[in-house]
Amino acid sequence: MSSQADEISPAAPAPKDFKAPVFQDNKLVLYFHPYNFYSQKVLLVLYEKNIDFTPYIVDLCNGEQYSSWFLNLNPKGDVPVLQDDAFIIPNSPHIISYVETKFRGEQHPLLKPYPPDSPQFDQMMIFERALSRLPVGALSLGSFIHDDLKLVPKAPFIGPVRQSCLKNNDKVMELLRHSVDELDSNNTALQQKLEIQLLRRKLVASRVDFQRVLDAVRNVLQYVEQELSKQTPRNEWLTGDELTLADVSLGLLLQRLYQLGFENYYWGFGKLPQVEGYFLRFKQRASYHKLMPSSNFEILKEMWSMTPSNYKLGATAGFLGMAMFAAFAHK
């Protein structure tokens, strides 16, 4: 009897086919996907702090996150994961806290530069908590379902790719179900992930419920606009002239909204001029340009060069699909 994974894509590797990569013991390794929002957050932090690391792109489209070797790193099957010799750090907030503590000094600027008992620290954390609670995964998925929004999406989320994204999301969901069935009750974290994914799918399918997601984003952006307007004199960033973790979160949220085509829905045509100006400044950062290459072909070429050799042959279509569609490898 064929497995569900085989039925989904006979030419693509199943999770069990993926072999663990091997790295030198002294390497700082980041397991990630370049279109995964939380991976992007960690990448931007590493770039801003000038931290050298070895990248490993996890094939989320074909279920490498549910392979046995990756579940040993993170039982939830989520990216990103950071490995520092014997230390394994899953979850983007934990990774950021780890590198913020370990990498300090002139060469590694802090993204939490304020004393914990200072007003600036409190303000930074208010922004960070509000931004981190927004359901970016649901926002992305719902934007492909509800055409009445009349969005203006940017590459790679354009044209027929949008429907292909939805189909790929179904495929990844089936891979997750298959992994849960195989592991039975041995992985509670994976079972919880499946339940969350099903709840999110139900949420975004309802236009009324999805509007609540859109309104939550609008409320946060309006708060940001209000706070930026109060600044006297004007700061370059949210809490001062130094980029902080809250700026990383806000800048990447605006970038994702822009790629999905929400800029006119939220801040264009003078709706939120402070937010619009902020985003223009954010896009001038060197770290932003490292994170968002100017050409999608460059992204595909880099991803292909990093593809593990054990499944390169016969998986070209699946891999290109990952590059185009893996924005929906949501947390």
C-alpha positions as CSV (number, residue, x, y, z in Angstrom):
1,M,0.0,0.0,0.0
2,S,1.4,3.4,-0.9
3,S,1.8,6.1,1.7
4,Q,0.0,9.4,1.6
5,A,3.2,11.2,0.9
6,D,3.7,9.0,-2.2
7,E,0.2,9.6,-3.4
8,I,0.7,13.4,-3.1
9,S,3.8,13.6,-5.2
10,P,5.4,10.3,-6.5
11,A,8.5,12.1,-7.9
12,A,9.2,14.0,-4.7
13,P,11.1,12.6,-1.7
14,A,9.1,11.5,1.4
15,P,10.1,12.7,4.8
16,K,11.8,9.4,5.5
17,D,14.1,9.8,2.5
18,F,15.9,12.9,3.9
19,K,19.3,12.3,5.4
20,A,20.8,14.4,8.2
21,P,23.4,16.9,6.9
22,V,26.8,16.8,8.4
23,F,28.7,19.9,9.6
24,Q,31.9,20.6,11.4
25,D,31.5,20.6,15.2
26,N,32.5,24.2,15.6
27,K,30.0,25.6,13.0
28,L,27.0,27.8,13.9
29,V,24.3,26.3,11.7
30,L,20.9,27.8,10.9
31,Y,18.2,25.5,9.6
32,F,15.6,27.6,7.9
33,H,13.7,28.5,4.8
34,P,14.2,31.9,3.1
35,Y,10.4,32.6,2.6
36,N,9.4,31.5,6.1
37,F,8.6,34.6,8.1
38,Y,10.2,33.5,11.3
39,S,13.3,32.3,9.5
40,Q,13.6,35.8,7.9
41,K,13.4,37.4,11.4
42,V,16.4,35.3,12.6
43,L,18.3,35.9,9.4
44,L,17.9,39.6,9.7
45,V,19.1,39.5,13.3
46,L,22.2,37.5,12.3
47,Y,22.9,40.0,9.5
48,E,22.4,43.0,11.8
49,K,24.7,41.5,14.4
50,N,27.3,40.5,11.9
51,I,27.3,36.9,12.9
52,D,28.9,34.3,10.6
53,F,26.8,31.2,10.2
54,T,26.3,28.2,7.9
55,P,22.9,28.1,6.3
56,Y,20.9,25.0,5.7
57,I,17.7,25.3,3.7
58,V,15.1,22.8,4.9
59,D,12.8,21.5,2.1
60,L,9.5,22.5,3.7
61,C,7.5,21.7,0.5
62,N,8.5,18.1,0.5
63,G,8.3,17.6,4.3
64,E,11.9,17.5,5.3
65,Q,10.8,19.2,8.6
66,Y,9.0,16.0,9.4
67,S,12.0,13.7,8.7
68,S,13.4,11.9,11.7
69,W,16.6,13.8,11.7
70,F,14.9,17.2,11.8
71,L,12.3,16.1,14.5
72,N,15.3,15.2,16.7
73,L,16.3,18.8,16.4
74,N,12.8,20.2,16.9
75,P,9.9,17.9,17.7
76,K,7.5,20.5,16.5
77,G,8.8,20.3,13.0
78,D,9.2,24.1,12.7
79,V,12.0,26.2,11.3
80,P,14.1,28.0,12.2
81,V,16.5,26.0,14.4
82,L,20.0,27.1,15.4
83,Q,22.7,24.6,16.2
84,D,25.8,25.8,18.0
85,D,28.0,22.8,18.4
86,A,26.1,20.6,21.0
87,F,23.5,23.3,21.7
88,I,20.2,23.1,19.8
89,I,18.0,26.2,19.9
90,P,14.5,26.0,18.2
91,N,12.0,28.8,18.0
92,S,12.9,32.3,16.7
93,P,12.5,34.2,20.1
94,H,14.8,31.7,21.8
95,I,17.3,31.9,19.0
96,I,17.3,35.7,19.1
97,S,17.8,35.7,22.9
98,Y,20.6,33.2,22.5
99,V,22.6,35.2,20.0
100,E,21.8,38.5,21.7
101,T,23.4,37.1,24.9
102,K,26.4,35.3,23.3
103,F,27.4,37.8,20.6
104,R,28.2,41.2,22.1
105,G,30.7,43.9,21.7
106,E,31.5,46.5,19.0
107,Q,31.3,43.9,16.2
108,H,27.9,42.6,17.3
109,P,25.5,45.5,18.1
110,L,22.8,44.7,20.5
111,L,19.2,44.7,19.3
112,K,18.0,45.2,22.9
113,P,20.3,48.1,23.6
114,Y,18.5,49.6,26.6
115,P,18.7,48.8,30.3
116,P,15.7,46.5,31.3
117,D,14.4,49.2,33.8
118,S,14.5,52.0,31.3
119,P,11.4,53.6,29.6
120,Q,12.9,52.9,26.2
121,F,13.1,49.2,27.0
122,D,9.5,49.1,28.1
123,Q,8.4,50.9,24.9
124,M,10.5,48.6,22.7
125,M,8.9,45.5,24.4
126,I,5.4,47.0,24.0
127,F,6.0,47.2,20.2
128,E,7.6,43.8,20.1
129,R,4.8,42.0,21.9
130,A,2.1,43.6,19.8
131,L,3.9,42.8,16.6
132,S,4.8,39.2,17.6
133,R,1.2,38.4,18.4
134,L,-0.1,39.1,14.9
135,P,-0.9,35.8,13.0
136,V,1.3,36.3,10.0
137,G,0.7,32.7,8.8
138,A,-3.1,33.2,8.7
139,L,-2.7,36.6,7.1
140,S,-0.6,35.1,4.3
141,L,-2.9,32.2,3.7
142,G,-6.1,34.2,3.8
143,S,-4.8,36.7,1.3
144,F,-4.9,34.0,-1.4
145,I,-8.4,32.9,-0.6
146,H,-10.4,36.1,-0.5
147,D,-10.2,37.8,-3.9
148,D,-12.6,40.6,-2.9
149,L,-9.6,42.4,-1.2
150,K,-8.3,43.4,-4.7
151,L,-4.7,43.2,-3.6
152,V,-1.7,44.1,-5.7
153,P,0.7,41.2,-4.9
154,K,4.4,41.2,-5.7
155,A,6.8,38.4,-6.7
156,P,6.8,35.7,-5.8
157,F,3.1,35.8,-4.9
158,I,1.7,36.8,-8.2
159,G,-0.7,35.3,-10.8
160,P,-1.3,31.6,-10.8
161,V,1.3,31.1,-8.1
162,R,-1.3,32.2,-5.6
163,Q,-3.5,29.1,-6.3
164,S,-0.5,26.9,-6.5
165,C,0.4,28.1,-3.0
166,L,-3.0,26.9,-1.7
167,K,-2.5,23.5,-3.3
168,N,1.0,23.2,-1.9
169,N,-0.4,24.2,1.6
170,D,-2.8,21.2,1.2
171,K,0.1,19.0,0.4
172,V,2.1,20.1,3.4
173,M,-0.9,19.5,5.6
174,E,-1.2,15.9,4.3
175,L,2.5,15.4,5.0
176,L,1.9,16.6,8.6
177,R,-1.1,14.3,9.0
178,H,0.9,11.4,7.7
179,S,3.8,12.2,10.1
180,V,1.4,12.4,13.1
181,D,-0.1,9.0,12.1
182,E,3.3,7.4,11.7
183,L,4.5,8.6,15.1
184,D,1.1,7.9,16.8
185,S,1.2,9.4,20.3
186,N,5.0,9.6,20.5
187,N,5.1,13.3,19.4
188,T,2.6,15.5,21.3
189,A,4.2,18.6,19.8
190,L,3.5,17.5,16.3
191,Q,-0.1,16.6,17.2
192,Q,-0.6,20.1,18.7
193,K,0.9,21.6,15.5
194,L,-1.7,19.7,13.4
195,E,-4.5,20.9,15.6
196,I,-3.3,24.6,15.3
197,Q,-3.0,24.2,11.5
198,L,-6.5,22.9,11.2
199,L,-7.9,25.8,13.4
200,R,-6.0,28.3,11.3
201,R,-7.4,26.9,8.1
202,K,-10.9,27.2,9.5
203,L,-10.2,30.7,10.6
204,V,-9.0,32.0,7.2
205,A,-11.7,30.2,5.3
206,S,-14.3,32.5,6.9
207,R,-14.3,36.0,5.4
208,V,-15.8,37.4,8.7
209,D,-13.1,35.7,10.8
210,F,-10.3,36.7,8.4
211,Q,-11.5,40.3,8.6
212,R,-10.7,40.1,12.3
213,V,-7.1,39.2,11.4
214,L,-7.0,42.2,9.0
215,D,-8.4,44.5,11.6
216,A,-5.8,43.3,14.2
217,V,-3.0,44.2,11.8
218,R,-4.6,47.6,11.1
219,N,-4.9,48.4,14.8
220,V,-1.2,47.7,15.4
221,L,-0.2,49.7,12.4
222,Q,-2.4,52.6,13.5
223,Y,-0.7,52.4,17.0
224,V,2.7,52.6,15.3
225,E,1.6,55.6,13.2
226,Q,0.4,57.3,16.3
227,E,3.6,56.7,18.3
228,L,5.8,57.7,15.4
229,S,3.8,61.0,15.0
230,K,4.5,61.8,18.7
231,Q,8.3,61.7,18.3
232,T,9.9,65.1,18.9
233,P,12.5,65.3,17.5
234,R,11.8,62.5,14.9
235,N,13.7,59.3,15.5
236,E,14.9,57.1,12.7
237,W,13.4,54.0,14.3
238,L,10.6,53.1,16.8
239,T,12.4,54.0,20.0
240,G,15.4,56.0,18.9
241,D,18.1,56.2,16.3
242,E,19.3,52.6,17.0
243,L,17.6,49.7,15.3
244,T,16.1,47.3,17.8
245,L,14.4,44.0,17.8
246,A,11.0,45.7,17.6
247,D,12.2,47.4,14.3
248,V,13.1,44.0,12.9
249,S,9.6,42.7,13.6
250,L,7.9,45.8,12.2
251,G,10.1,46.0,9.1
252,L,9.6,42.4,8.2
253,L,5.8,42.6,8.8
254,L,5.6,45.6,6.4
255,Q,7.7,43.7,3.9
256,R,5.4,40.7,4.0
257,L,2.3,42.9,3.7
258,Y,4.0,44.6,0.7
259,Q,4.7,41.3,-1.0
260,L,1.2,40.1,-0.4
261,G,-0.1,43.3,-1.9
262,F,-1.6,45.0,1.2
263,E,0.3,48.3,1.0
264,N,-2.6,50.3,-0.4
265,Y,-5.0,48.5,1.9
266,Y,-3.1,49.7,5.0
267,W,-0.7,52.6,4.5
268,G,-0.8,53.8,0.8
269,F,-2.4,57.0,-0.5
270,G,-1.5,58.9,2.7
271,K,-3.4,56.6,5.1
272,L,-0.4,56.0,7.3
273,P,2.4,58.4,6.2
274,Q,4.7,57.7,9.1
275,V,4.5,54.0,8.6
276,E,5.2,54.4,4.8
277,G,8.2,56.6,5.5
278,Y,9.5,54.1,8.0
279,F,9.2,51.2,5.5
280,L,11.2,53.2,3.0
281,R,14.0,53.7,5.5
282,F,13.9,50.0,6.5
283,K,14.4,48.9,2.9
284,Q,17.6,50.9,2.8
285,R,19.3,48.7,5.4
286,A,22.2,46.5,4.2
287,S,20.7,43.6,6.1
288,Y,17.4,44.0,4.1
289,H,19.2,43.7,0.8
290,K,21.0,40.6,2.0
291,L,17.7,39.1,3.0
292,M,15.7,40.2,-0.1
293,P,17.9,39.6,-3.2
294,S,17.1,41.8,-6.1
295,S,16.2,38.9,-8.4
296,N,14.1,35.9,-7.6
297,F,16.4,33.9,-10.0
298,E,19.2,34.6,-7.5
299,I,17.1,33.1,-4.7
300,L,16.3,30.0,-6.8
301,K,20.0,29.5,-7.8
302,E,21.2,29.9,-4.2
303,M,18.6,27.5,-2.9
304,W,19.4,24.9,-5.6
305,S,23.1,25.1,-4.8
306,M,22.3,24.2,-1.2
307,T,20.0,21.4,-2.0
308,P,21.2,18.1,-0.4
309,S,22.6,15.9,-3.1
310,N,20.7,12.8,-1.9
311,Y,17.5,14.1,-3.5
312,K,18.6,16.5,-6.2
313,L,17.9,14.0,-9.0
314,G,14.3,13.7,-9.9
315,A,13.2,16.5,-7.5
316,T,13.7,19.5,-9.6
317,A,10.0,20.3,-9.9
318,G,9.5,19.8,-6.2
319,F,12.4,22.0,-5.3
320,L,11.3,24.8,-7.5
321,G,7.9,24.5,-6.0
322,M,9.4,24.9,-2.6
323,A,11.1,28.1,-3.7
324,M,7.9,29.5,-5.0
325,F,5.4,28.3,-2.5
326,A,7.1,27.8,0.8
327,A,5.8,31.1,2.2
328,F,3.1,28.9,3.6
329,A,5.5,26.8,5.7
330,H,4.0,28.8,8.5
331,K,4.6,28.4,12.2
